[in-house]
Amino acid sequence: MPPATLDALSHDALVLPPEQRIALAYRLLVSVEPDPEPGADAAWEGEIARRIARFDSGESQAVPAAEVFARLREIAPGQ
């Protein structure tokens, strides 16, 4: 059997149900992601804790998703 082409694979993938397309996309992404640097998980946990503490203390505020996406559309129209 000849190797599949990108177009053929894409066509086959796009007819899958949404849940299977998401699972396939995740598998593909994981296959090319570099391994995290040592200590990265601990650094992210610390950053998350600091952000939660700032929010809980009133030092920072939540921004509604609709507003965030509207700002992004202004910065990068057509993306």
N, CA, C and O atoms as a MOPAC input file, in Angstrom:
PM7 MOZYME 1SCF
protein

 N      0.85400 1    -1.17900 1     0.00000 1
 C      0.00000 1     0.00000 1     0.00000 1
 C      0.89800 1     1.23900 1     0.00000 1
 O      1.81900 1     1.32400 1     0.81200 1
 N      0.64600 1     2.21000 1    -0.90000 1
 C      1.47500 1     3.42000 1    -0.93300 1
 C      1.22200 1     4.27800 1     0.29800 1
 O      0.14100 1     4.22200 1     0.88500 1
 N      2.21700 1     5.07500 1     0.69300 1
 C      2.01100 1     5.95100 1     1.86300 1
 C      0.89900 1     6.95500 1     1.59300 1
 O      0.72300 1     7.41900 1     0.46700 1
 N      0.15300 1     7.28000 1     2.64100 1
 C     -0.94800 1     8.23300 1     2.52200 1
 C     -0.39400 1     9.64100 1     2.34000 1
 O      0.66300 1     9.97500 1     2.87500 1
 N     -1.10200 1    10.44600 1     1.59500 1
 C     -0.70700 1    11.84300 1     1.42400 1
 C     -1.38800 1    12.69500 1     2.48200 1
 O     -2.35900 1    12.27800 1     3.11400 1
 N     -0.86800 1    13.87300 1     2.65600 1
 C     -1.47200 1    14.79800 1     3.61600 1
 C     -2.91900 1    15.09300 1     3.23800 1
 O     -3.79500 1    15.13100 1     4.10100 1
 N     -3.16700 1    15.30200 1     1.94600 1
 C     -4.53800 1    15.58200 1     1.50500 1
 C     -5.47300 1    14.41700 1     1.81100 1
 O     -6.59800 1    14.62300 1     2.26600 1
 N     -5.01000 1    13.19500 1     1.56100 1
 C     -5.85200 1    12.02200 1     1.81300 1
 C     -6.10600 1    11.85900 1     3.31100 1
 O     -7.23100 1    11.59000 1     3.73300 1
 N     -5.05400 1    12.02500 1     4.10700 1
 C     -5.22700 1    11.92200 1     5.56200 1
 C     -6.16600 1    12.99900 1     6.07600 1
 O     -7.03000 1    12.72600 1     6.90900 1
 N     -6.00300 1    14.22000 1     5.58400 1
 C     -6.86400 1    15.32500 1     6.01300 1
 C     -8.31400 1    15.03700 1     5.66200 1
 O     -9.20900 1    15.24800 1     6.48000 1
 N     -8.54800 1    14.55900 1     4.45400 1
 C     -9.91100 1    14.23800 1     4.02600 1
 C    -10.52000 1    13.19900 1     4.95500 1
 O    -11.64900 1    13.35300 1     5.42100 1
 N     -9.75700 1    12.13000 1     5.22100 1
 C    -10.26600 1    11.07200 1     6.09900 1
 C    -10.52000 1    11.59800 1     7.51000 1
 O    -11.51200 1    11.23700 1     8.14300 1
 N     -9.62900 1    12.44400 1     7.99400 1
 C     -9.77600 1    12.96900 1     9.35200 1
 C    -10.99000 1    13.88000 1     9.47900 1
 O    -11.67600 1    13.86700 1    10.50100 1
 N    -11.25300 1    14.66400 1     8.45400 1
 C    -12.34200 1    15.64000 1     8.53500 1
 C    -13.73100 1    15.01000 1     8.48900 1
 O    -14.71700 1    15.68600 1     8.78400 1
 N    -13.83100 1    13.74500 1     8.13100 1
 C    -15.13800 1    13.08800 1     8.15700 1
 C    -15.38900 1    12.37100 1     9.48800 1
 O    -16.47300 1    11.83100 1     9.71100 1
 N    -14.39100 1    12.36800 1    10.36400 1
 C    -14.57700 1    11.77200 1    11.69000 1
 C    -15.51700 1    12.63300 1    12.52500 1
 O    -15.65200 1    13.83100 1    12.27600 1
 N    -16.16700 1    12.02600 1    13.51300 1
 C    -16.97800 1    12.82800 1    14.44700 1
 C    -16.07500 1    13.80500 1    15.21300 1
 O    -14.88500 1    13.54200 1    15.38400 1
 N    -16.63400 1    14.92800 1    15.67300 1
 C    -15.83300 1    15.93700 1    16.36100 1
 C    -14.96000 1    15.38900 1    17.49500 1
 O    -13.80500 1    15.79400 1    17.62400 1
 N    -15.48500 1    14.48300 1    18.31100 1
 C    -14.70200 1    13.97100 1    19.43900 1
 C    -13.45500 1    13.23400 1    18.94800 1
 O    -12.38900 1    13.34300 1    19.55400 1
 N    -13.58600 1    12.49200 1    17.85900 1
 C    -12.44100 1    11.75400 1    17.32300 1
 C    -11.44400 1    12.70300 1    16.65400 1
 O    -10.23800 1    12.46100 1    16.70300 1
 N    -11.93100 1    13.77700 1    16.03000 1
 C    -11.01400 1    14.76100 1    15.44300 1
 C    -10.20600 1    15.43900 1    16.53200 1
 O     -9.01300 1    15.68900 1    16.36200 1
 N    -10.85900 1    15.74300 1    17.66400 1
 C    -10.14800 1    16.35700 1    18.79000 1
 C     -9.09300 1    15.40000 1    19.32000 1
 O     -7.96300 1    15.80800 1    19.58800 1
 N     -9.45300 1    14.13000 1    19.47400 1
 C     -8.49100 1    13.13400 1    19.96900 1
 C     -7.31000 1    13.00500 1    19.00700 1
 O     -6.16400 1    12.91600 1    19.44600 1
 N     -7.57700 1    12.99300 1    17.71100 1
 C     -6.50600 1    12.90700 1    16.71400 1
 C     -5.61000 1    14.13800 1    16.77600 1
 O     -4.38500 1    14.02100 1    16.74600 1
 N     -6.21800 1    15.31600 1    16.86200 1
 C     -5.43300 1    16.55100 1    16.94200 1
 C     -4.53500 1    16.53100 1    18.17300 1
 O     -3.37800 1    16.94500 1    18.10700 1
 N     -5.06300 1    16.05200 1    19.29000 1
 C     -4.26200 1    15.97100 1    20.51600 1
 C     -3.08900 1    15.01700 1    20.32100 1
 O     -1.96100 1    15.34200 1    20.69000 1
 N     -3.34300 1    13.84700 1    19.74600 1
 C     -2.26800 1    12.88000 1    19.51400 1
 C     -1.17700 1    13.46200 1    18.62300 1
 O      0.01300 1    13.27600 1    18.88000 1
 N     -1.59300 1    14.17000 1    17.57300 1
 C     -0.61300 1    14.77300 1    16.67900 1
 C      0.19900 1    15.85200 1    17.38900 1
 O      1.41800 1    15.92000 1    17.23200 1
 N     -0.46600 1    16.68200 1    18.15900 1
 C      0.22100 1    17.74500 1    18.88000 1
 C      1.22300 1    17.17500 1    19.87700 1
 O      2.36500 1    17.63000 1    19.94300 1
 N      0.80200 1    16.19300 1    20.64400 1
 C      1.68900 1    15.58200 1    21.63600 1
 C      2.90800 1    14.95000 1    20.95600 1
 O      3.99900 1    14.92700 1    21.52700 1
 N      2.71800 1    14.43700 1    19.73400 1
 C      3.82200 1    13.76400 1    19.05000 1
 C      4.93600 1    14.72100 1    18.63700 1
 O      6.05100 1    14.27600 1    18.36300 1
 N      4.66100 1    16.02200 1    18.58500 1
 C      5.68700 1    16.97300 1    18.16700 1
 C      6.07600 1    17.96700 1    19.25900 1
 O      6.98600 1    18.77000 1    19.05800 1
 N      5.41400 1    17.92900 1    20.39100 1
 C      5.76200 1    18.84000 1    21.47900 1
 C      7.06300 1    18.40200 1    22.13000 1
 O      7.27000 1    17.21300 1    22.37300 1
 N      7.93700 1    19.35300 1    22.41100 1
 C      9.15700 1    18.98300 1    23.13000 1
 C      8.82100 1    18.61800 1    24.57500 1
 O      7.79900 1    19.03900 1    25.11700 1
 N      9.69200 1    17.83700 1    25.17800 1
 C      9.51400 1    17.50700 1    26.59400 1
 C      9.67800 1    18.78100 1    27.41300 1
 O     10.54300 1    19.60400 1    27.11400 1
 N      8.85200 1    18.94900 1    28.44700 1
 C      8.98800 1    20.16000 1    29.27000 1
 C     10.33400 1    20.17900 1    29.99400 1
 O     10.91100 1    19.14000 1    30.31600 1
 N     10.79700 1    21.37000 1    30.22900 1
 C     12.05000 1    21.51300 1    30.96700 1
 C     11.85600 1    21.04700 1    32.39900 1
 O     10.76100 1    21.16200 1    32.94900 1
 N     12.90700 1    20.52500 1    33.00100 1
 C     12.79300 1    20.12000 1    34.40600 1
 C     12.36900 1    21.31700 1    35.26000 1
 O     12.91100 1    22.41400 1    35.12600 1
 N     11.41100 1    21.09000 1    36.12400 1
 C     10.93400 1    22.14800 1    37.00900 1
 C      9.83000 1    23.00700 1    36.40500 1
 O      9.28800 1    23.87500 1    37.08900 1
 N      9.48400 1    22.78500 1    35.13500 1
 C      8.46100 1    23.62000 1    34.48600 1
 C      7.11200 1    23.46700 1    35.17600 1
 O      6.41600 1    24.45700 1    35.40400 1
 N      6.73800 1    22.23600 1    35.50800 1
 C      5.44100 1    22.02500 1    36.16300 1
 C      5.37800 1    22.75800 1    37.49600 1
 O      4.36800 1    23.39000 1    37.80800 1
 N      6.44300 1    22.68000 1    38.28200 1
 C      6.47000 1    23.36200 1    39.57800 1
 C      6.41200 1    24.87800 1    39.38900 1
 O      5.75400 1    25.57800 1    40.15900 1
 N      7.09800 1    25.38100 1    38.36700 1
 C      7.07000 1    26.82200 1    38.09900 1
 C      5.65900 1    27.27000 1    37.73200 1
 O      5.19800 1    28.31300 1    38.19400 1
 N      4.96600 1    26.47400 1    36.89200 1
 C      3.59800 1    26.83100 1    36.52500 1
 C      2.66900 1    26.76500 1    37.73400 1
 O      1.80100 1    27.62300 1    37.89300 1
 N      2.84400 1    25.76200 1    38.58100 1
 C      2.01100 1    25.67000 1    39.79300 1
 C      2.20000 1    26.90700 1    40.65600 1
 O      1.22700 1    27.44500 1    41.18400 1
 N      3.43000 1    27.36200 1    40.80700 1
 C      3.70300 1    28.57000 1    41.58200 1
 C      3.07400 1    29.79700 1    40.95900 1
 O      2.49900 1    30.62900 1    41.66100 1
 N      3.17800 1    29.91700 1    39.63700 1
 C      2.57600 1    31.06100 1    38.92800 1
 C      1.06200 1    31.05800 1    39.08400 1
 O      0.45500 1    32.10400 1    39.31400 1
 N      0.46100 1    29.89600 1    38.96000 1
 C     -1.00100 1    29.78700 1    39.12800 1
 C     -1.39900 1    30.21200 1    40.53100 1
 O     -2.36900 1    30.95000 1    40.70100 1
 N     -0.66300 1    29.75400 1    41.54300 1
 C     -0.97000 1    30.11800 1    42.93200 1
 C     -0.85000 1    31.63100 1    43.13300 1
 O     -1.68700 1    32.23200 1    43.80700 1
 N      0.18700 1    32.25300 1    42.55000 1
 C      0.36100 1    33.71400 1    42.68300 1
 C     -0.79600 1    34.46100 1    42.01900 1
 O     -1.30000 1    35.44300 1    42.56300 1
 N     -1.21300 1    33.99300 1    40.84700 1
 C     -2.30600 1    34.66800 1    40.14600 1
 C     -3.62100 1    34.54300 1    40.91400 1
 O     -4.39200 1    35.49900 1    40.99900 1
 N     -3.86800 1    33.36800 1    41.46600 1
 C     -5.08600 1    33.18000 1    42.27100 1
 C     -5.05300 1    34.08200 1    43.49300 1
 O     -6.06300 1    34.69600 1    43.83500 1
 N     -3.90500 1    34.17100 1    44.15500 1
 C     -3.77500 1    35.02700 1    45.34400 1
 C     -4.01800 1    36.48400 1    44.97000 1
 O     -4.71200 1    37.19100 1    45.70200 1
 N     -3.46400 1    36.95700 1    43.84500 1
 C     -3.69900 1    38.34900 1    43.41000 1
 C     -5.17300 1    38.58500 1    43.11500 1
 O     -5.71100 1    39.64100 1    43.44700 1
 N     -5.82400 1    37.61800 1    42.49900 1
 C     -7.25500 1    37.75800 1    42.20100 1
 C     -8.05900 1    37.77700 1    43.49200 1
 O     -8.92400 1    38.63300 1    43.67600 1
 N     -7.77600 1    36.83700 1    44.38700 1
 C     -8.50700 1    36.75200 1    45.65500 1
 C     -8.33900 1    38.01300 1    46.49300 1
 O     -9.26000 1    38.39600 1    47.21400 1
 N     -7.17700 1    38.66600 1    46.41200 1
 C     -6.93600 1    39.87800 1    47.19700 1
 C     -7.49700 1    41.13200 1    46.53100 1
 O     -7.45400 1    42.21800 1    47.10800 1
 N     -8.02400 1    40.98000 1    45.31200 1
 C     -8.57000 1    42.12900 1    44.59900 1
 C     -7.51700 1    42.90100 1    43.82500 1
 O     -7.82000 1    43.93500 1    43.22900 1
 N     -6.28700 1    42.41400 1    43.82500 1
 C     -5.19300 1    43.07900 1    43.12300 1
 C     -5.34500 1    42.99100 1    41.60000 1
 O     -4.85600 1    43.85500 1    40.87200 1
 N     -6.02300 1    41.94600 1    41.12900 1
 C     -6.29300 1    41.80900 1    39.69500 1
 C     -7.76300 1    41.45500 1    39.51100 1
 O     -8.42800 1    40.99500 1    40.43900 1
 N     -8.25300 1    41.67700 1    38.30400 1
 C     -9.66100 1    41.42500 1    38.02900 1
 C     -9.80300 1    40.49800 1    36.83000 1
 O     -8.93700 1    40.45200 1    35.95600 1
 N    -10.90000 1    39.76800 1    36.80400 1
 C    -11.20200 1    38.90900 1    35.66100 1
 C    -11.67500 1    39.77500 1    34.49900 1
 O    -12.28400 1    40.82700 1    34.69600 1
 N    -11.38700 1    39.31800 1    33.29700 1
 C    -11.84400 1    40.00100 1    32.08300 1
 C    -12.75000 1    39.01800 1    31.35200 1
 O    -12.33800 1    37.88700 1    31.09000 1
 N    -13.97100 1    39.42000 1    31.01800 1
 C    -14.87300 1    38.51100 1    30.31000 1
 C    -14.25000 1    38.02500 1    28.99400 1
 O    -13.57800 1    38.78400 1    28.29500 1
 N    -14.48100 1    36.76800 1    28.67700 1
 C    -13.90300 1    36.17700 1    27.46500 1
 C    -14.28900 1    36.96400 1    26.22400 1
 O    -13.45900 1    37.14700 1    25.33300 1
 N    -15.52500 1    37.43200 1    26.14400 1
 C    -15.96400 1    38.19000 1    24.96700 1
 C    -15.09600 1    39.42900 1    24.76300 1
 O    -14.77400 1    39.79200 1    23.63200 1
 N    -14.72400 1    40.07000 1    25.86100 1
 C    -13.87000 1    41.25500 1    25.77500 1
 C    -12.45700 1    40.88500 1    25.32500 1
 O    -11.85500 1    41.58900 1    24.51500 1
 N    -11.93900 1    39.79500 1    25.84600 1
 C    -10.60200 1    39.32800 1    25.45200 1
 C    -10.57300 1    39.03600 1    23.96100 1
 O     -9.66000 1    39.47600 1    23.26300 1
 N    -11.56800 1    38.29400 1    23.46000 1
 C    -11.59100 1    37.94400 1    22.04600 1
 C    -11.78400 1    39.18300 1    21.16500 1
 O    -11.22900 1    39.25600 1    20.06800 1
 N    -12.56300 1    40.15000 1    21.63900 1
 C    -12.73600 1    41.38700 1    20.88200 1
 C    -11.40800 1    42.13700 1    20.77300 1
 O    -11.08200 1    42.67600 1    19.71500 1
 N    -10.65000 1    42.17100 1    21.85700 1
 C     -9.33200 1    42.82000 1    21.82900 1
 C     -8.39600 1    42.09300 1    20.87000 1
 O     -7.65400 1    42.72600 1    20.12000 1
 N     -8.43500 1    40.77100 1    20.89700 1
 C     -7.58300 1    39.99500 1    19.99900 1
 C     -7.93000 1    40.25800 1    18.54000 1
 O     -7.04000 1    40.34500 1    17.69500 1
 N     -9.23100 1    40.38600 1    18.24100 1
 C     -9.63100 1    40.67500 1    16.86000 1
 C     -9.12500 1    42.04600 1    16.42000 1
 O     -8.81500 1    42.24300 1    15.24500 1
 N     -9.03800 1    43.00000 1    17.35700 1
 C     -8.49400 1    44.32600 1    17.03200 1
 C     -6.99900 1    44.24500 1    16.74200 1
 O     -6.49500 1    44.89600 1    15.82600 1
 N     -6.30700 1    43.44700 1    17.52500 1
 C     -4.85000 1    43.32100 1    17.38500 1
 C     -4.49100 1    42.54000 1    16.12800 1
 O     -3.57100 1    42.91200 1    15.39900 1
 N     -5.21600 1    41.46300 1    15.87800 1
 C     -4.88600 1    40.57500 1    14.75900 1
 C     -6.13200 1    40.29300 1    13.92500 1
 O     -6.66300 1    39.18300 1    13.95900 1
 N     -6.60100 1    41.29100 1    13.17700 1
 C     -7.79900 1    41.07500 1    12.36700 1
 C     -7.55700 1    39.99000 1    11.31800 1
 O     -6.47000 1    39.88300 1    10.75000 1
 N     -8.58000 1    39.20300 1    11.08000 1
 C     -8.49200 1    38.15900 1    10.07200 1
 C     -7.81100 1    36.89600 1    10.54400 1
 O     -7.66100 1    35.96100 1     9.75800 1
 N     -7.40200 1    36.83000 1    11.76700 1
 C     -6.72000 1    35.63000 1    12.27300 1
 C     -7.70200 1    34.64800 1    12.82500 1
 O     -7.30900 1    33.58000 1    13.29500 1

